[in-house]
Amino acid sequence: MIPAAFEYSHATSVEEASKLLDKYGEDAKVLAGGHSLIPLMRLRLAQPKALVDINGIKGLENIEVKGSKLHVGALARHVDINNSHVVKDNLPILAEVAGEVGDNQVRNMGTMGGVVAHADAAGDYPTIALMLDAEVVTNKRTIQAKDFFKDLFTTPLAVNEIVTEVVFPVANGPHKYIKFRRRLFDWAIVGAAAQKMNGGWRIGLTNVGPTPVRAKAVEDALHSGAKVEEAAQHASDGLDPSGDLRASPEYKKHLARVLTRRAIEQAG
Ligand SMILES: Cc1cc2nc3c(=O)[nH]c(=O)nc-3n(C[C@H](O)[C@H](O)[C@H](O)COP(=O)(O)OP(=O)(O)OC[C@H]3O[C@@H](n4cnc5c(N)ncnc54)[C@H](O)[C@@H]3O)c2cc1C
């Protein structure tokens, strides 16, 4: 289908984008890689009256380490995150996750900021952001990942708020992200991430609820000395995933346990 008519503006600075968003208010949407927004517009599930294209804002694609933090600009594309030596050296799990997002076309266009702002339950970066206590930085404030993913497609972003970067802790110890899907380029039916950090484990799950999940019960069990197999059984504690065409709720809970065990075992 063809999207409904909309006005198009091209911003060259965050300030200009913010002013344009102010001007159009609720009717405007930021356009980044367009790989979630444009399909929604074509299906007319989204009908913004104005798009503010932020692709011309210089510096938003930067990826750099400052102290013990990895700063990933909102316009960093999946392909750049996947190929970045800065990411590979400082948060290799993120580089690996980026290489697992969609197909080449999606990875060439889709952005860190777009995935985070879109807050799809099956998005891969939100899981990593949540489990590592990342921060989402906007033109107005810094929001902790645990306060950012409120519900399915729901974040605290105001209409004129632009994600400028996501800040992760540096963590280059044992890690693994496993994405269970039917075809190589599909979204995760369920995903599980394991990262060793500061002597403990961080465990995150994708697509087992409306938001990413941090599997604290697994982390605590591992911390108390439980065997991996035993600890991984806690991955489905408290989960209430919805079923869909690809998996029932019970199957998703089963996958959460199995993939968590595999992720920990294969980490490093
Ligand atoms: C076939 C296909 C397969 C895919 N597979 C996966 C997958 O396996 N895993 C995965 O994680 N993703 C997947 N995606 C989604 C892909 O990663 C998108 O790129 C991503 O969801 C949105 O990023 P974008 O830059 O394209 O954002 P856009 O589509 O431009 O925007 C998405 C939403 O975020 C808002 N937005 C974008 N940037 C900002 C910003 N900086 N500040 C504030 N709001 C902003 C927009 O207004 C819009 O509401 C897939 C997409 C397709 C089409």
The ligand as an SDF file (V2000), in Angstrom:
LIG
                    3D

 53 58  0  0  0  0  0  0  0  0999 V2000
   12.3210   -7.3040    7.4930 C   0  0  0  0  0  0  0  0  0  0  0  0
   12.7340   -6.6740    8.7940 C   0  0  0  0  0  0  0  0  0  0  0  0
   13.3490   -7.4720    9.7480 C   0  0  0  0  0  0  0  0  0  0  0  0
   13.7380   -6.9140   10.9610 C   0  0  0  0  0  0  0  0  0  0  0  0
   14.3410   -7.7090   11.9080 N   0  0  0  0  0  0  0  0  0  0  0  0
   14.7140   -7.1730   13.0880 C   0  0  0  0  0  0  0  0  0  0  0  0
   15.3450   -7.9890   14.0760 C   0  0  0  0  0  0  0  0  0  0  0  0
   15.5790   -9.1730   13.9010 O   0  0  0  0  0  0  0  0  0  0  0  0
   15.6900   -7.3880   15.2580 N   0  0  0  0  0  0  0  0  0  0  0  0
   15.4750   -6.0570   15.4850 C   0  0  0  0  0  0  0  0  0  0  0  0
   15.8190   -5.5700   16.5680 O   0  0  0  0  0  0  0  0  0  0  0  0
   14.9060   -5.2710   14.5580 N   0  0  0  0  0  0  0  0  0  0  0  0
   14.5220   -5.8030   13.3760 C   0  0  0  0  0  0  0  0  0  0  0  0
   13.9310   -5.0150   12.4390 N   0  0  0  0  0  0  0  0  0  0  0  0
   13.6780   -3.6110   12.7620 C   0  0  0  0  0  0  0  0  0  0  0  0
   14.8630   -2.7780   12.3460 C   0  0  0  0  0  0  0  0  0  0  0  0
   15.9340   -2.9920   13.2310 O   0  0  0  0  0  0  0  0  0  0  0  0
   14.4600   -1.2830   12.3540 C   0  0  0  0  0  0  0  0  0  0  0  0
   15.5030   -0.6370   11.7600 O   0  0  0  0  0  0  0  0  0  0  0  0
   14.2120   -0.6970   13.7120 C   0  0  0  0  0  0  0  0  0  0  0  0
   13.1420   -1.2930   14.3920 O   0  0  0  0  0  0  0  0  0  0  0  0
   13.8490    0.7710   13.6370 C   0  0  0  0  0  0  0  0  0  0  0  0
   14.9830    1.5060   13.3620 O   0  0  0  0  0  0  0  0  0  0  0  0
   14.9680    2.5770   12.2280 P   0  0  0  0  0  0  0  0  0  0  0  0
   16.2240    3.3330   12.3340 O   0  0  0  0  0  0  0  0  0  0  0  0
   14.6450    1.9350   10.9560 O   0  0  0  0  0  0  0  0  0  0  0  0
   13.7730    3.5290   12.7480 O   0  0  0  0  0  0  0  0  0  0  0  0
   12.5200    4.1330   11.9940 P   0  0  0  0  0  0  0  0  0  0  0  0
   11.7490    3.0840   11.2920 O   0  0  0  0  0  0  0  0  0  0  0  0
   12.9210    5.3290   11.2100 O   0  0  0  0  0  0  0  0  0  0  0  0
   11.6930    4.6410   13.2710 O   0  0  0  0  0  0  0  0  0  0  0  0
   11.0570    3.7250   14.1390 C   0  0  0  0  0  0  0  0  0  0  0  0
   10.3470    4.5150   15.2470 C   0  0  0  0  0  0  0  0  0  0  0  0
   11.2960    5.1120   16.1260 O   0  0  0  0  0  0  0  0  0  0  0  0
   11.1900    6.5540   16.0810 C   0  0  0  0  0  0  0  0  0  0  0  0
   12.5800    7.0310   16.0840 N   0  0  0  0  0  0  0  0  0  0  0  0
   13.5840    6.6340   15.2630 C   0  0  0  0  0  0  0  0  0  0  0  0
   14.7320    7.2040   15.6220 N   0  0  0  0  0  0  0  0  0  0  0  0
   14.4540    7.9920   16.6810 C   0  0  0  0  0  0  0  0  0  0  0  0
   15.2530    8.8520   17.4900 C   0  0  0  0  0  0  0  0  0  0  0  0
   16.5740    8.9880   17.3070 N   0  0  0  0  0  0  0  0  0  0  0  0
   14.6390    9.5190   18.4960 N   0  0  0  0  0  0  0  0  0  0  0  0
   13.3140    9.3690   18.7120 C   0  0  0  0  0  0  0  0  0  0  0  0
   12.5170    8.5710   17.9790 N   0  0  0  0  0  0  0  0  0  0  0  0
   13.0860    7.9000   16.9710 C   0  0  0  0  0  0  0  0  0  0  0  0
   10.4150    6.8750   14.8270 C   0  0  0  0  0  0  0  0  0  0  0  0
    9.7080    8.0790   14.9420 O   0  0  0  0  0  0  0  0  0  0  0  0
    9.4900    5.6730   14.7250 C   0  0  0  0  0  0  0  0  0  0  0  0
    8.3870    5.8340   15.5850 O   0  0  0  0  0  0  0  0  0  0  0  0
   13.5230   -5.5340   11.2180 C   0  0  0  0  0  0  0  0  0  0  0  0
   12.8930   -4.7320   10.2570 C   0  0  0  0  0  0  0  0  0  0  0  0
   12.5040   -5.2900    9.0410 C   0  0  0  0  0  0  0  0  0  0  0  0
   11.8560   -4.4310    8.0180 C   0  0  0  0  0  0  0  0  0  0  0  0
  1  2  1  0
  2  3  1  0
  2 52  2  0
  3  4  2  0
  4  5  1  0
  4 50  1  0
  5  6  2  0
  6  7  1  0
  6 13  1  0
  7  8  2  0
  7  9  1  0
  9 10  1  0
 10 11  2  0
 10 12  1  0
 12 13  2  0
 13 14  1  0
 14 15  1  0
 14 50  1  0
 15 16  1  0
 16 17  1  0
 16 18  1  0
 18 19  1  0
 18 20  1  0
 20 21  1  0
 20 22  1  0
 22 23  1  0
 23 24  1  0
 24 25  2  0
 24 26  1  0
 24 27  1  0
 27 28  1  0
 28 29  2  0
 28 30  1  0
 28 31  1  0
 31 32  1  0
 32 33  1  0
 33 34  1  0
 33 48  1  0
 34 35  1  0
 35 36  1  0
 35 46  1  0
 36 37  1  0
 36 45  1  0
 37 38  2  0
 38 39  1  0
 39 40  1  0
 39 45  2  0
 40 41  1  0
 40 42  2  0
 42 43  1  0
 43 44  2  0
 44 45  1  0
 46 47  1  0
 46 48  1  0
 48 49  1  0
 50 51  2  0
 51 52  1  0
 52 53  1  0
M  END
$$$$
